[in-house]
Amino acid sequence: MDTVEPAEPPKGMLADLDAWASHLHLGRNLSEHTCRAYAGDLLDLATWAATRGVSAWDQIDHRLLRAWLADLHRRGAERTTMARRATAARVFFAWAYAEGRVQADVGSALQAPRANRTLPPTLDQGVVDALFNHLAARVDSAESDADRVVALRDLAMVEVLYSSGLRVAELCGLDHDGIDRDRGLVRVRGKGDKERSTPLGDPARKALDAWLGVRSLLAGPDAGAAVFLGARGSRIDPRVVRRVVHAALDAVPDAPSLGPHGLRHAMATHLLEGGADLRSVQEILGHASLGTTQIYTHVTNERLRDAFRQAHPRA
């Protein structure tokens, strides 16, 4: 068992990390969340290596990288964490080599245990119906105009999340000019700063119209073109959206406690169960790789197997 105290990485190694993080954000258009995660992975490597007397990235070789991953395993890291950190190391050393900051790309052959593919939690159609019935009832039972405005906003947000399969950041970034009501589309900017259009169903359009009809009652001087607003009248914060979704699902009996991403999973699963092809779902969700979308075929297959076991007399 390794019991040495962690050491502070040298300033030169930290400066290289800062430069790399800037490259990821500005040069490769990765999100701030992804950049922070990758930088944190390499900071763990730098700290681990400094504890063992390493003072520069050039002193790290393939053997040391493998020892780092092995130590992560001993520390109880999940396979997904180890896979991501191996990827971060490969990306970092490829960049450092191209920039002339190291003499060799020691991460190119680094491998990690393949991450276990876990099926994303989702919602049954009955739970989705109950969710929207609950949100509509909140509108009808609002005791004040202020309560009704917020209830209309919440209903519209959840409708758009489920209808269009948006990520929470995409919903929060949605502007007025991103809504094409005539064609039934919303245009959003997703991961990698890529723009896409995704369908907007009739219930979502009606909920949006009702919300936009009262939006001015909540809008403050910083509202700008934002579609959805927070209590202070400016663009809504992702944390507020998550709270709204969690609270709405908590009010539905037997509903799993999921956030906005759970609605995205449910939308994709229900599309495939309804006969949509995988490529179309990939396009709607904005996945760069079809392999990412294929996880939903496993979800639908598992649900079919469950239904078979429960209903077939010779299952």
NORCOR-V148175 format. One record per residue. N is the residue number from 1. RES is the residue in one small letter. BURIAL is I if it has 9 or more other ideal C-beta (glycine too) atoms within 8 Angstrom, else O. Layout:
N;RES;BURIAL
N;RES;BURIAL
This chain:
1;m;O
2;d;O
3;t;O
4;v;O
5;e;O
6;p;O
7;a;O
8;e;O
9;p;I
10;p;I
11;k;O
12;g;O
13;m;I
14;l;I
15;a;O
16;d;I
17;l;I
18;d;O
19;a;I
20;w;I
21;a;I
22;s;I
23;h;I
24;l;I
25;h;I
26;l;O
27;g;O
28;r;O
29;n;O
30;l;I
31;s;O
32;e;O
33;h;O
34;t;I
35;c;I
36;r;I
37;a;I
38;y;I
39;a;I
40;g;O
41;d;I
42;l;I
43;l;I
44;d;I
45;l;I
46;a;I
47;t;I
48;w;I
49;a;I
50;a;I
51;t;I
52;r;O
53;g;O
54;v;I
55;s;O
56;a;O
57;w;I
58;d;O
59;q;O
60;i;I
61;d;O
62;h;I
63;r;O
64;l;I
65;l;I
66;r;I
67;a;O
68;w;I
69;l;I
70;a;O
71;d;I
72;l;I
73;h;I
74;r;O
75;r;O
76;g;O
77;a;O
78;e;O
79;r;I
80;t;O
81;t;I
82;m;I
83;a;I
84;r;I
85;r;I
86;a;I
87;t;I
88;a;I
89;a;I
90;r;I
91;v;I
92;f;I
93;f;I
94;a;I
95;w;I
96;a;I
97;y;I
98;a;O
99;e;O
100;g;O
101;r;O
102;v;I
103;q;O
104;a;O
105;d;I
106;v;I
107;g;I
108;s;O
109;a;O
110;l;I
111;q;O
112;a;I
113;p;O
114;r;O
115;a;I
116;n;O
117;r;O
118;t;O
119;l;O
120;p;I
121;p;O
122;t;I
123;l;I
124;d;O
125;q;O
126;g;O
127;v;I
128;v;I
129;d;O
130;a;I
131;l;I
132;f;I
133;n;O
134;h;I
135;l;I
136;a;I
137;a;O
138;r;I
139;v;I
140;d;O
141;s;O
142;a;I
143;e;O
144;s;O
145;d;O
146;a;O
147;d;I
148;r;I
149;v;I
150;v;I
151;a;I
152;l;I
153;r;I
154;d;I
155;l;I
156;a;I
157;m;I
158;v;I
159;e;I
160;v;I
161;l;I
162;y;I
163;s;I
164;s;I
165;g;I
166;l;I
167;r;I
168;v;I
169;a;O
170;e;I
171;l;I
172;c;I
173;g;I
174;l;I
175;d;I
176;h;O
177;d;O
178;g;I
179;i;I
180;d;I
181;r;I
182;d;O
183;r;O
184;g;I
185;l;I
186;v;I
187;r;I
188;v;I
189;r;O
190;g;I
191;k;O
192;g;O
193;d;O
194;k;O
195;e;O
196;r;I
197;s;O
198;t;I
199;p;O
200;l;I
201;g;I
202;d;O
203;p;I
204;a;I
205;r;I
206;k;O
207;a;I
208;l;I
209;d;I
210;a;I
211;w;I
212;l;O
213;g;O
214;v;I
215;r;I
216;s;O
217;l;O
218;l;I
219;a;O
220;g;I
221;p;O
222;d;O
223;a;I
224;g;O
225;a;O
226;a;I
227;v;I
228;f;I
229;l;I
230;g;I
231;a;O
232;r;O
233;g;I
234;s;I
235;r;I
236;i;I
237;d;O
238;p;I
239;r;O
240;v;I
241;v;I
242;r;I
243;r;O
244;v;I
245;v;I
246;h;I
247;a;O
248;a;I
249;l;I
250;d;O
251;a;O
252;v;I
253;p;O
254;d;O
255;a;I
256;p;O
257;s;O
258;l;I
259;g;O
260;p;I
261;h;I
262;g;I
263;l;I
264;r;I
265;h;I
266;a;I
267;m;I
268;a;I
269;t;I
270;h;I
271;l;I
272;l;I
273;e;O
274;g;O
275;g;O
276;a;O
277;d;O
278;l;I
279;r;O
280;s;I
281;v;I
282;q;I
283;e;O
284;i;I
285;l;I
286;g;I
287;h;O
288;a;O
289;s;O
290;l;I
291;g;O
292;t;I
293;t;I
294;q;I
295;i;I
296;y;I
297;t;I
298;h;I
299;v;I
300;t;I
301;n;O
302;e;I
303;r;I
304;l;O
305;r;O
306;d;O
307;a;O
308;f;I
309;r;O
310;q;O
311;a;O
312;h;O
313;p;O
314;r;O
315;a;O
